[in-house]
């Protein structure tokens, strides 16, 4: 028999000698494996607590909307979202069970703090730890260590088969950003894990054709990944290569050009873009929310900022896309949110503007565009020009953004779909957005060219 203390759990016993009911109050036990949790500002991993009680059931509640709690058997899980503020925040999770005294778990999450990357910053001589191996990456804790990384790569050290991990947020205030792997005999060939940290401020320059946080990724027979990086910074390519019709420029938040060499394989994965990306002016200008041009793979990326195409000053066109301007690889499970917009470059020449890609010669699968897409010539909710040099395919993709273009090469899914054997837009994709003010319908899914075909893989329609 438990100690008689509380008043909630009641056992009734009949005392036969006096015909009275006696109330026996029993106190249950309750404990948790931990009662204090400290989180980094960007930490979103689930925390697990083991709950022990001899009561029949238990429950848990929280006073914080930034925590999600779930209980199953004797396990309580607590999942936070990243703290968007610079101040620390505290939450309480209360565990209860019958008459047991409640157990309180205090969750403290740090506020965001940024390393300042400004003018005249001195590069560190060493990284913050690690050996550059997959299980022991080089660690970047400070702006000075990031400056070393920028300097090393742009001095010709490509870091093939090397791993980096960002350990802090970086706020860029420097007057000019030199992209990592600026394309002047400098390329990055290593693995970079942003670790869900943020690059904020403004990244701008007028000197580089390949512009973004990175410039050029993949210069040889290499395979590597850029992952978990959040770009809040505005990316502004101020280049104006007006004197040479044959100079092209590539601008994206993550990189200017991914997969520069034909035998390289670069994966850009799980990145988030919230800043505005503005392309440069040149003979041909390619601008994307993630990459200016993608020859390999982009997956699980989200764009919520504005993408503004650069101006074509020559005869080779302006290509603008919510994910990438020119695409010749794979794009899978990416989304451009309704808070974004995709606006084609102001040009008298060919202008191709798409919610996902400006021009595609590759595969696009399970992608979503919810942003308004506006262009001067060829415009599409998913792709403006599908299958130009080679074939392009679109599967299980959805457009809900309104699409506006200057002529009949405007479609809810595809602006121009080339009539080749390897170019396809399949019926598993759907347009729900308006096309030049008209409601979505079967006849305006494709502006010009080959129409929508039955999906050979019998994918479920989006």
VOLOLO-565071 format. One record per residue (C-alpha): residue in one letter; residue number from 1; x, y, z. Coordinates in pm, whole numbers, padded with zeros to 5 digits. Example, Ala and Ser with C-alpha at 12.3 -4.5 7.8 and 13.67 -1.06 7.14 Angstrom:
REM VOLOLO-565071
+--------+-----+--------+--------+--------+
! residu ! num !   east !  north !     up !
+--------+-----+--------+--------+--------+
!      A !   1 !  01230 ! -00450 !  00780 !
!      S !   2 !  01367 ! -00106 !  00714 !
+--------+-----+--------+--------+--------+
//
This chain:
REM VOLOLO-565071
+--------+-----+--------+--------+--------+
! residu ! num !   east !  north !     up !
+--------+-----+--------+--------+--------+
!      X !   1 !  00000 !  00000 !  00000 !
!      X !   2 !  00130 !  00344 ! -00094 !
!      X !   3 !  00176 !  00622 !  00153 !
!      X !   4 ! -00155 !  00807 !  00225 !
!      X !   5 ! -00102 !  01169 !  00119 !
!      X !   6 ! -00301 !  01301 ! -00179 !
!      X !   7 ! -00669 !  01345 ! -00278 !
!      X !   8 ! -00702 !  01249 ! -00644 !
!      X !   9 ! -00682 !  00869 ! -00670 !
!      X !  10 ! -00953 !  00724 ! -00444 !
!      X !  11 ! -01010 !  00368 ! -00326 !
!      X !  12 ! -01339 !  00308 ! -00142 !
!      X !  13 ! -01354 !  00045 !  00133 !
!      X !  14 ! -01667 ! -00045 !  00332 !
!      X !  15 ! -01612 ! -00069 !  00709 !
!      X !  16 ! -01869 ! -00331 !  00812 !
!      X !  17 ! -01864 ! -00240 !  01181 !
!      X !  18 ! -01992 !  00113 !  01131 !
!      X !  19 ! -02135 !  00094 !  00778 !
!      X !  20 ! -01923 !  00391 !  00663 !
!      X !  21 ! -01714 !  00448 !  00348 !
!      X !  22 ! -01347 !  00521 !  00406 !
!      X !  23 ! -01152 !  00714 !  00137 !
!      X !  24 ! -00795 !  00590 !  00098 !
!      X !  25 ! -00585 !  00838 ! -00103 !
!      X !  26 ! -00277 !  00699 ! -00280 !
!      X !  27 !  00023 !  00899 ! -00407 !
!      X !  28 !  00188 !  00767 ! -00724 !
!      X !  29 !  00549 !  00815 ! -00822 !
!      X !  30 !  00664 !  01007 ! -01133 !
!      X !  31 !  01011 !  01088 ! -01265 !
!      X !  32 !  01185 !  01196 ! -01586 !
!      X !  33 !  01529 !  01104 ! -01717 !
!      X !  34 !  01617 !  01474 ! -01747 !
!      X !  35 !  01456 !  01797 ! -01631 !
!      X !  36 !  01673 !  02053 ! -01805 !
!      X !  37 !  01756 !  02081 ! -02176 !
!      X !  38 !  01989 !  02338 ! -02335 !
!      X !  39 !  01968 !  02395 ! -02711 !
!      X !  40 !  02172 !  02583 ! -02966 !
!      X !  41 !  01982 !  02855 ! -03151 !
!      X !  42 !  01962 !  02652 ! -03474 !
!      X !  43 !  01906 !  02314 ! -03308 !
!      X !  44 !  01603 !  02127 ! -03440 !
!      X !  45 !  01691 !  01771 ! -03339 !
!      X !  46 !  01439 !  01578 ! -03130 !
!      X !  47 !  01517 !  01538 ! -02761 !
!      X !  48 !  01409 !  01218 ! -02586 !
!      X !  49 !  01300 !  01185 ! -02221 !
!      X !  50 !  01216 !  00858 ! -02048 !
!      X !  51 !  00918 !  00891 ! -01815 !
!      X !  52 !  00885 !  00651 ! -01522 !
!      X !  53 !  00561 !  00618 ! -01323 !
!      X !  54 !  00354 !  00351 ! -01152 !
!      X !  55 !  00031 !  00524 ! -01249 !
!      X !  56 ! -00180 !  00378 ! -01530 !
!      X !  57 ! -00115 !  00675 ! -01759 !
!      X !  58 !  00066 !  01006 ! -01787 !
!      X !  59 !  00044 !  01322 ! -01995 !
!      X !  60 !  00259 !  01619 ! -02097 !
!      X !  61 !  00189 !  01979 ! -02197 !
!      X !  62 !  00401 !  02279 ! -02293 !
!      X !  63 !  00362 !  02654 ! -02281 !
!      X !  64 !  00570 !  02710 ! -02598 !
!      X !  65 !  00448 !  02709 ! -02958 !
!      X !  66 !  00806 !  02651 ! -03076 !
!      X !  67 !  00813 !  02305 ! -02922 !
!      X !  68 !  00635 !  01995 ! -03052 !
!      X !  69 !  00585 !  01724 ! -02792 !
!      X !  70 !  00474 !  01364 ! -02843 !
!      X !  71 !  00435 !  01073 ! -02604 !
!      X !  72 !  00443 !  00703 ! -02676 !
!      X !  73 !  00460 !  00434 ! -02406 !
!      X !  74 !  00716 !  00574 ! -02161 !
!      X !  75 !  00891 !  00803 ! -02409 !
!      X !  76 !  00839 !  01179 ! -02437 !
!      X !  77 !  00993 !  01352 ! -02739 !
!      X !  78 !  01050 !  01726 ! -02760 !
!      X !  79 !  01126 !  01882 ! -03101 !
!      X !  80 !  01221 !  02252 ! -03124 !
!      X !  81 !  01233 !  02488 ! -03420 !
!      X !  82 !  01530 !  02718 ! -03476 !
!      X !  83 !  01526 !  03039 ! -03278 !
!      X !  84 !  01495 !  03330 ! -03524 !
!      X !  85 !  01570 !  03594 ! -03259 !
!      X !  86 !  01893 !  03712 ! -03103 !
!      X !  87 !  01756 !  03669 ! -02750 !
!      X !  88 !  01748 !  03348 ! -02548 !
!      X !  89 !  01409 !  03187 ! -02492 !
!      X !  90 !  01276 !  02948 ! -02229 !
!      X !  91 !  00992 !  02698 ! -02232 !
!      X !  92 !  00838 !  02464 ! -01979 !
!      X !  93 !  00714 !  02112 ! -02038 !
!      X !  94 !  00496 !  01976 ! -01757 !
!      X !  95 !  00455 !  01601 ! -01707 !
!      X !  96 !  00164 !  01476 ! -01496 !
!      X !  97 !  00043 !  01133 ! -01378 !
!      X !  98 ! -00256 !  01074 ! -01152 !
!      X !  99 ! -00177 !  01203 ! -00800 !
!      X ! 100 !  00199 !  01223 ! -00847 !
!      X ! 101 !  00361 !  01562 ! -00804 !
!      X ! 102 !  00413 !  01710 ! -01157 !
!      X ! 103 !  00758 !  01701 ! -01309 !
!      X ! 104 !  00875 !  02015 ! -01490 !
!      X ! 105 !  01127 !  02007 ! -01774 !
!      X ! 106 !  01291 !  02342 ! -01853 !
!      X ! 107 !  01401 !  02396 ! -02215 !
!      X ! 108 !  01640 !  02683 ! -02284 !
!      X ! 109 !  01735 !  02777 ! -02641 !
!      X ! 110 !  02012 !  03023 ! -02715 !
!      X ! 111 !  01951 !  03332 ! -02926 !
!      X ! 112 !  02117 !  03380 ! -03263 !
!      X ! 113 !  02460 !  03538 ! -03269 !
!      X ! 114 !  02664 !  03621 ! -03577 !
!      X ! 115 !  03032 !  03640 ! -03657 !
!      X ! 116 !  03099 !  03963 ! -03848 !
!      X ! 117 !  03269 !  03929 ! -04188 !
!      X ! 118 !  03372 !  04285 ! -04264 !
!      X ! 119 !  03634 !  04482 ! -04454 !
!      X ! 120 !  04001 !  04426 ! -04370 !
!      X ! 121 !  03928 !  04101 ! -04191 !
!      X ! 122 !  04245 !  03901 ! -04128 !
!      X ! 123 !  04234 !  03534 ! -04222 !
!      X ! 124 !  04308 !  03281 ! -03951 !
!      X ! 125 !  04613 !  03061 ! -04000 !
!      X ! 126 !  04424 !  02747 ! -03893 !
!      X ! 127 !  04070 !  02613 ! -03883 !
!      X ! 128 !  03882 !  02569 ! -03557 !
!      X ! 129 !  03947 !  02196 ! -03537 !
!      X ! 130 !  03931 !  01874 ! -03732 !
!      X ! 131 !  04151 !  01705 ! -03988 !
!      X ! 132 !  03928 !  01743 ! -04294 !
!      X ! 133 !  03820 !  01378 ! -04293 !
!      X ! 134 !  03457 !  01270 ! -04329 !
!      X ! 135 !  03432 !  01175 ! -03960 !
!      X ! 136 !  03648 !  01469 ! -03847 !
!      X ! 137 !  03575 !  01770 ! -04073 !
!      X ! 138 !  03752 !  02102 ! -04059 !
!      X ! 139 !  03544 !  02323 ! -03828 !
!      X ! 140 !  03473 !  02690 ! -03900 !
!      X ! 141 !  03384 !  02878 ! -03580 !
!      X ! 142 !  03480 !  03235 ! -03670 !
!      X ! 143 !  03470 !  03484 ! -03956 !
!      X ! 144 !  03851 !  03471 ! -03963 !
!      X ! 145 !  03838 !  03095 ! -04021 !
!      X ! 146 !  03584 !  03145 ! -04301 !
!      X ! 147 !  03821 !  03405 ! -04450 !
!      X ! 148 !  04094 !  03141 ! -04449 !
!      X ! 149 !  03860 !  02904 ! -04633 !
!      X ! 150 !  03782 !  03172 ! -04895 !
!      X ! 151 !  04150 !  03258 ! -04934 !
!      X ! 152 !  04266 !  02896 ! -04959 !
!      X ! 153 !  04020 !  02801 ! -05231 !
!      X ! 154 !  04076 !  03116 ! -05434 !
!      X ! 155 !  04451 !  03058 ! -05412 !
!      X ! 156 !  04403 !  02733 ! -05601 !
!      X ! 157 !  04342 !  02479 ! -05324 !
!      X ! 158 !  04029 !  02292 ! -05440 !
!      X ! 159 !  04006 !  02067 ! -05129 !
!      X ! 160 !  03900 !  01753 ! -05319 !
!      X ! 161 !  03793 !  01471 ! -05083 !
!      X ! 162 !  03797 !  01715 ! -04792 !
!      X ! 163 !  03514 !  01793 ! -04549 !
!      X ! 164 !  03414 !  02121 ! -04383 !
!      X ! 165 !  03149 !  02203 ! -04123 !
!      X ! 166 !  03024 !  02552 ! -04040 !
!      X ! 167 !  02984 !  02603 ! -03664 !
!      X ! 168 !  02848 !  02960 ! -03649 !
!      X ! 169 !  02628 !  03214 ! -03824 !
!      X ! 170 !  02813 !  03466 ! -04043 !
!      X ! 171 !  02698 !  03823 ! -04114 !
!      X ! 172 !  02872 !  03973 ! -04417 !
!      X ! 173 !  02926 !  04349 ! -04411 !
!      X ! 174 !  03229 !  04363 ! -04643 !
!      X ! 175 !  03197 !  04599 ! -04938 !
!      X ! 176 !  03276 !  04315 ! -05175 !
!      X ! 177 !  03231 !  03939 ! -05148 !
!      X ! 178 !  03480 !  03717 ! -05328 !
!      X ! 179 !  03292 !  03393 ! -05411 !
!      X ! 180 !  03454 !  03071 ! -05285 !
!      X ! 181 !  03600 !  02928 ! -05605 !
!      X ! 182 !  03581 !  03244 ! -05812 !
!      X ! 183 !  03635 !  03067 ! -06145 !
!      X ! 184 !  03969 !  03230 ! -06217 !
!      X ! 185 !  04155 !  02899 ! -06198 !
!      X ! 186 !  03991 !  02852 ! -05859 !
!      X ! 187 !  03720 !  02594 ! -05792 !
!      X ! 188 !  03582 !  02417 ! -05485 !
!      X ! 189 !  03575 !  02037 ! -05501 !
!      X ! 190 !  03516 !  01950 ! -05134 !
!      X ! 191 !  03222 !  01875 ! -04906 !
!      X ! 192 !  03066 !  02162 ! -04712 !
!      X ! 193 !  02806 !  02110 ! -04437 !
!      X ! 194 !  02643 !  02439 ! -04338 !
!      X ! 195 !  02511 !  02264 ! -04027 !
!      X ! 196 !  02190 !  02472 ! -04052 !
!      X ! 197 !  02384 !  02792 ! -03993 !
!      X ! 198 !  02304 !  03121 ! -04161 !
!      X ! 199 !  02488 !  03350 ! -04400 !
!      X ! 200 !  02328 !  03695 ! -04368 !
!      X ! 201 !  02402 !  04050 ! -04480 !
!      X ! 202 !  02486 !  04132 ! -04843 !
!      X ! 203 !  02711 !  03945 ! -05086 !
!      X ! 204 !  02790 !  04168 ! -05381 !
!      X ! 205 !  03060 !  04222 ! -05642 !
!      X ! 206 !  03103 !  04354 ! -05995 !
!      X ! 207 !  03410 !  04148 ! -06082 !
!      X ! 208 !  03298 !  03786 ! -06110 !
!      X ! 209 !  03108 !  03594 ! -06378 !
!      X ! 210 !  03036 !  03307 ! -06136 !
!      X ! 211 !  02876 !  03456 ! -05829 !
!      X ! 212 !  02716 !  03338 ! -05507 !
!      X ! 213 !  02842 !  03216 ! -05169 !
!      X ! 214 !  03040 !  02975 ! -05386 !
!      X ! 215 !  03145 !  03063 ! -05739 !
!      X ! 216 !  03225 !  02741 ! -05925 !
!      X ! 217 !  03166 !  02390 ! -05787 !
!      X ! 218 !  03319 !  02083 ! -05952 !
!      X ! 219 !  03621 !  02124 ! -06177 !
!      X ! 220 !  03726 !  01763 ! -06240 !
!      X ! 221 !  03638 !  01399 ! -06179 !
!      X ! 222 !  03504 !  01463 ! -05829 !
!      X ! 223 !  03190 !  01386 ! -05629 !
!      X ! 224 !  03085 !  01591 ! -05327 !
!      X ! 225 !  02797 !  01758 ! -05143 !
!      X ! 226 !  02703 !  02110 ! -05032 !
!      X ! 227 !  02433 !  02077 ! -04765 !
!      X ! 228 !  02234 !  02235 ! -04481 !
!      X ! 229 !  02324 !  02596 ! -04558 !
!      X ! 230 !  02082 !  02885 ! -04501 !
!      X ! 231 !  02134 !  03197 ! -04712 !
!      X ! 232 !  01951 !  03498 ! -04571 !
!      X ! 233 !  02189 !  03737 ! -04742 !
!      X ! 234 !  02099 !  03931 ! -05052 !
!      X ! 235 !  02309 !  03814 ! -05347 !
!      X ! 236 !  02384 !  04097 ! -05590 !
!      X ! 237 !  02593 !  04040 ! -05902 !
!      X ! 238 !  02680 !  04390 ! -06014 !
!      X ! 239 !  02881 !  04274 ! -06315 !
!      X ! 240 !  02824 !  04455 ! -06643 !
!      X ! 241 !  03022 !  04281 ! -06915 !
!      X ! 242 !  02882 !  04502 ! -07187 !
!      X ! 243 !  03197 !  04514 ! -07401 !
!      X ! 244 !  03203 !  04143 ! -07488 !
!      X ! 245 !  02900 !  03973 ! -07643 !
!      X ! 246 !  03046 !  03628 ! -07566 !
!      X ! 247 !  03096 !  03668 ! -07191 !
!      X ! 248 !  02825 !  03496 ! -06982 !
!      X ! 249 !  02750 !  03528 ! -06612 !
!      X ! 250 !  02598 !  03288 ! -06358 !
!      X ! 251 !  02443 !  03393 ! -06028 !
!      X ! 252 !  02285 !  03190 ! -05747 !
!      X ! 253 !  02265 !  03205 ! -05368 !
!      X ! 254 !  02459 !  02883 ! -05316 !
!      X ! 255 !  02675 !  02904 ! -05629 !
!      X ! 256 !  02712 !  03053 ! -05972 !
!      X ! 257 !  02782 !  02722 ! -06146 !
!      X ! 258 !  02741 !  02367 ! -06011 !
!      X ! 259 !  02909 !  02083 ! -06198 !
!      X ! 260 !  03140 !  02296 ! -06409 !
!      X ! 261 !  03332 !  01997 ! -06544 !
!      X ! 262 !  03132 !  01733 ! -06731 !
!      X ! 263 !  03277 !  01452 ! -06520 !
!      X ! 264 !  03205 !  01614 ! -06183 !
!      X ! 265 !  02904 !  01526 ! -05968 !
!      X ! 266 !  02790 !  01783 ! -05716 !
!      X ! 267 !  02485 !  01746 ! -05491 !
!      X ! 268 !  02334 !  02061 ! -05339 !
!      X ! 269 !  02103 !  01935 ! -05068 !
!      X ! 270 !  01873 !  02067 ! -04794 !
!      X ! 271 !  01956 !  02435 ! -04836 !
!      X ! 272 !  01722 !  02727 ! -04766 !
!      X ! 273 !  01731 !  03059 ! -04952 !
!      X ! 274 !  01544 !  03355 ! -04801 !
!      X ! 275 !  01740 !  03649 ! -04945 !
!      X ! 276 !  01699 !  03819 ! -05282 !
!      X ! 277 !  01915 !  03700 ! -05572 !
!      X ! 278 !  01994 !  03950 ! -05849 !
!      X ! 279 !  02175 !  03839 ! -06164 !
!      X ! 280 !  02451 !  04014 ! -06352 !
!      X ! 281 !  02443 !  04179 ! -06694 !
!      X ! 282 !  02641 !  04011 ! -06971 !
!      X ! 283 !  02628 !  03854 ! -07316 !
!      X ! 284 !  02424 !  03574 ! -07158 !
!      X ! 285 !  02293 !  03589 ! -06801 !
!      X ! 286 !  02178 !  03289 ! -06596 !
!      X ! 287 !  02021 !  03345 ! -06253 !
!      X ! 288 !  01870 !  03101 ! -06003 !
!      X ! 289 !  01759 !  03099 ! -05643 !
!      X ! 290 !  02000 !  02816 ! -05563 !
!      X ! 291 !  02241 !  02801 ! -05860 !
!      X ! 292 !  02293 !  03009 ! -06170 !
!      X ! 293 !  02353 !  02690 ! -06368 !
!      X ! 294 !  02316 !  02330 ! -06252 !
!      X ! 295 !  02477 !  02041 ! -06438 !
!      X ! 296 !  02439 !  01782 ! -06162 !
!      X ! 297 !  02186 !  01754 ! -05875 !
!      X ! 298 !  01984 !  01988 ! -05651 !
!      X ! 299 !  01753 !  01825 ! -05395 !
!      X ! 300 !  01534 !  01917 ! -05096 !
!      X ! 301 !  01599 !  02291 ! -05126 !
!      X ! 302 !  01353 !  02572 ! -05048 !
!      X ! 303 !  01351 !  02927 ! -05187 !
!      X ! 304 !  01139 !  03197 ! -05024 !
!      X ! 305 !  01324 !  03507 ! -05148 !
!      X ! 306 !  01294 !  03699 ! -05473 !
!      X ! 307 !  01491 !  03596 ! -05784 !
!      X ! 308 !  01560 !  03875 ! -06032 !
!      X ! 309 !  01723 !  03785 ! -06360 !
!      X ! 310 !  02014 !  03977 ! -06507 !
!      X ! 311 !  02005 !  04154 ! -06841 !
!      X ! 312 !  02126 !  03988 ! -07158 !
!      X ! 313 !  02355 !  04236 ! -07335 !
!      X ! 314 !  02434 !  04003 ! -07626 !
!      X ! 315 !  02253 !  03753 ! -07844 !
!      X ! 316 !  02255 !  03448 ! -07617 !
!      X ! 317 !  01963 !  03507 ! -07381 !
!      X ! 318 !  01870 !  03563 ! -07018 !
!      X ! 319 !  01770 !  03255 ! -06816 !
!      X ! 320 !  01600 !  03292 ! -06480 !
!      X ! 321 !  01457 !  03023 ! -06250 !
!      X ! 322 !  01338 !  02993 ! -05891 !
!      X ! 323 !  01588 !  02711 ! -05838 !
!      X ! 324 !  01830 !  02749 ! -06132 !
!      X ! 325 !  01861 !  02951 ! -06450 !
!      X ! 326 !  02001 !  02676 ! -06675 !
!      X ! 327 !  01952 !  02311 ! -06583 !
!      X ! 328 !  02115 !  02002 ! -06731 !
!      X ! 329 !  02109 !  01759 ! -06437 !
!      X ! 330 !  01850 !  01661 ! -06177 !
!      X ! 331 !  01624 !  01869 ! -05955 !
!      X ! 332 !  01423 !  01672 ! -05700 !
!      X ! 333 !  01182 !  01768 ! -05423 !
!      X ! 334 !  01252 !  02142 ! -05431 !
!      X ! 335 !  01003 !  02419 ! -05361 !
!      X ! 336 !  00973 !  02790 ! -05438 !
!      X ! 337 !  00731 !  02943 ! -05186 !
!      X ! 338 !  00454 !  03196 ! -05244 !
!      X ! 339 !  00653 !  03461 ! -05058 !
!      X ! 340 !  00908 !  03449 ! -05340 !
!      X ! 341 !  00885 !  03588 ! -05692 !
!      X ! 342 !  01069 !  03499 ! -06010 !
!      X ! 343 !  01123 !  03788 ! -06252 !
!      X ! 344 !  01304 !  03755 ! -06582 !
!      X ! 345 !  01583 !  03985 ! -06691 !
!      X ! 346 !  01502 !  04298 ! -06887 !
!      X ! 347 !  01632 !  04221 ! -07235 !
!      X ! 348 !  01543 !  04267 ! -07601 !
!      X ! 349 !  01686 !  03923 ! -07678 !
!      X ! 350 !  01573 !  03578 ! -07566 !
!      X ! 351 !  01438 !  03579 ! -07212 !
!      X ! 352 !  01340 !  03248 ! -07046 !
!      X ! 353 !  01179 !  03263 ! -06702 !
!      X ! 354 !  01054 !  02960 ! -06506 !
!      X ! 355 !  00929 !  02890 ! -06155 !
!      X ! 356 !  01187 !  02612 ! -06117 !
!      X ! 357 !  01421 !  02653 ! -06417 !
!      X ! 358 !  01461 !  02904 ! -06697 !
!      X ! 359 !  01585 !  02641 ! -06940 !
!      X ! 360 !  01599 !  02266 ! -06875 !
!      X ! 361 !  01783 !  01988 ! -07051 !
!      X ! 362 !  01752 !  01759 ! -06749 !
!      X ! 363 !  01511 !  01587 ! -06511 !
!      X ! 364 !  01276 !  01771 ! -06274 !
!      X ! 365 !  01082 !  01554 ! -06027 !
!      X ! 366 !  00840 !  01632 ! -05745 !
!      X ! 367 !  00905 !  02007 ! -05745 !
!      X ! 368 !  00662 !  02283 ! -05650 !
!      X ! 369 !  00643 !  02646 ! -05753 !
!      X ! 370 !  00403 !  02873 ! -05562 !
!      X ! 371 !  00562 !  03204 ! -05660 !
!      X ! 372 !  00444 !  03450 ! -05923 !
!      X ! 373 !  00654 !  03412 ! -06240 !
!      X ! 374 !  00690 !  03710 ! -06471 !
!      X ! 375 !  00894 !  03729 ! -06789 !
!      X ! 376 !  00925 !  03910 ! -07116 !
!      X ! 377 !  00929 !  03622 ! -07363 !
!      X ! 378 !  00919 !  03248 ! -07279 !
!      X ! 379 !  00762 !  03187 ! -06935 !
!      X ! 380 !  00654 !  02870 ! -06752 !
!      X ! 381 !  00528 !  02787 ! -06404 !
!      X ! 382 !  00783 !  02505 ! -06384 !
!      X ! 383 !  01016 !  02552 ! -06686 !
!      X ! 384 !  01027 !  02825 ! -06949 !
!      X ! 385 !  01215 !  02635 ! -07221 !
!      X ! 386 !  01206 !  02254 ! -07183 !
!      X ! 387 !  01452 !  02058 ! -07396 !
!      X ! 388 !  01669 !  02303 ! -07585 !
!      X ! 389 !  02004 !  02136 ! -07657 !
!      X ! 390 !  01908 !  01796 ! -07518 !
!      X ! 391 !  01582 !  01652 ! -07388 !
!      X ! 392 !  01412 !  01757 ! -07067 !
!      X ! 393 !  01157 !  01573 ! -06850 !
!      X ! 394 !  00916 !  01695 ! -06582 !
!      X ! 395 !  00743 !  01448 ! -06346 !
!      X ! 396 !  00507 !  01495 ! -06047 !
!      X ! 397 !  00552 !  01871 ! -06025 !
!      X ! 398 !  00303 !  02139 ! -05924 !
!      X ! 399 !  00262 !  02506 ! -06006 !
!      X ! 400 !  00018 !  02726 ! -05813 !
!      X ! 401 !  00179 !  03062 ! -05892 !
!      X ! 402 !  00041 !  03300 ! -06151 !
!      X ! 403 !  00240 !  03308 ! -06475 !
!      X ! 404 !  00271 !  03616 ! -06693 !
!      X ! 405 !  00455 !  03651 ! -07023 !
!      X ! 406 !  00471 !  03875 ! -07323 !
!      X ! 407 !  00352 !  03633 ! -07592 !
!      X ! 408 !  00193 !  03293 ! -07653 !
!      X ! 409 !  00504 !  03103 ! -07538 !
!      X ! 410 !  00369 !  03115 ! -07184 !
!      X ! 411 !  00229 !  02812 ! -07000 !
!      X ! 412 !  00119 !  02711 ! -06653 !
!      X ! 413 !  00375 !  02430 ! -06659 !
!      X ! 414 !  00599 !  02486 ! -06964 !
!      X ! 415 !  00645 !  02792 ! -07183 !
!      X ! 416 !  00800 !  02614 ! -07483 !
!      X ! 417 !  00819 !  02233 ! -07488 !
!      X ! 418 !  01047 !  02126 ! -07771 !
!      X ! 419 !  00907 !  01862 ! -08002 !
!      X ! 420 !  01180 !  01598 ! -07962 !
!      X ! 421 !  01171 !  01233 ! -07860 !
!      X ! 422 !  01350 !  01305 ! -07532 !
!      X ! 423 !  01148 !  01609 ! -07423 !
!      X ! 424 !  00843 !  01542 ! -07203 !
!      X ! 425 !  00601 !  01705 ! -06962 !
!      X ! 426 !  00392 !  01430 ! -06806 !
!      X ! 427 !  00033 !  01419 ! -06685 !
!      X ! 428 !  00143 !  01352 ! -06326 !
!      X ! 429 !  00219 !  01728 ! -06309 !
!      X ! 430 ! -00046 !  01993 ! -06243 !
!      X ! 431 ! -00093 !  02366 ! -06297 !
!      X ! 432 ! -00334 !  02557 ! -06071 !
!      X ! 433 ! -00203 !  02908 ! -06139 !
!      X ! 434 ! -00342 !  03166 ! -06378 !
!      X ! 435 ! -00174 !  03209 ! -06716 !
!      X ! 436 ! -00172 !  03567 ! -06841 !
!      X ! 437 ! -00481 !  03628 ! -06628 !
!      X ! 438 ! -00673 !  03320 ! -06747 !
!      X ! 439 ! -00769 !  03044 ! -06506 !
!      X ! 440 ! -00574 !  02720 ! -06524 !
!      X ! 441 ! -00702 !  02476 ! -06786 !
!      X ! 442 ! -00575 !  02197 ! -07001 !
!      X ! 443 ! -00515 !  02421 ! -07299 !
!      X ! 444 ! -00276 !  02660 ! -07122 !
!      X ! 445 ! -00051 !  02408 ! -06946 !
!      X ! 446 !  00200 !  02439 ! -07232 !
!      X ! 447 !  00242 !  02759 ! -07430 !
!      X ! 448 !  00402 !  02627 ! -07750 !
!      X ! 449 !  00522 !  02285 ! -07861 !
!      X ! 450 !  00471 !  01928 ! -07756 !
!      X ! 451 !  00174 !  01884 ! -07523 !
!      X ! 452 !  00129 !  01699 ! -07195 !
!      X ! 453 !  00178 !  01321 ! -07226 !
!      X ! 454 !  00051 !  01032 ! -07016 !
!      X ! 455 !  00299 !  00942 ! -06742 !
!      X ! 456 !  00473 !  00616 ! -06838 !
!      X ! 457 !  00557 !  00544 ! -06473 !
!      X ! 458 !  00196 !  00584 ! -06358 !
!      X ! 459 !  00294 !  00836 ! -06094 !
!      X ! 460 !  00016 !  00975 ! -05875 !
!      X ! 461 ! -00090 !  01313 ! -06011 !
!      X ! 462 !  00014 !  01611 ! -05799 !
+--------+-----+--------+--------+--------+
//
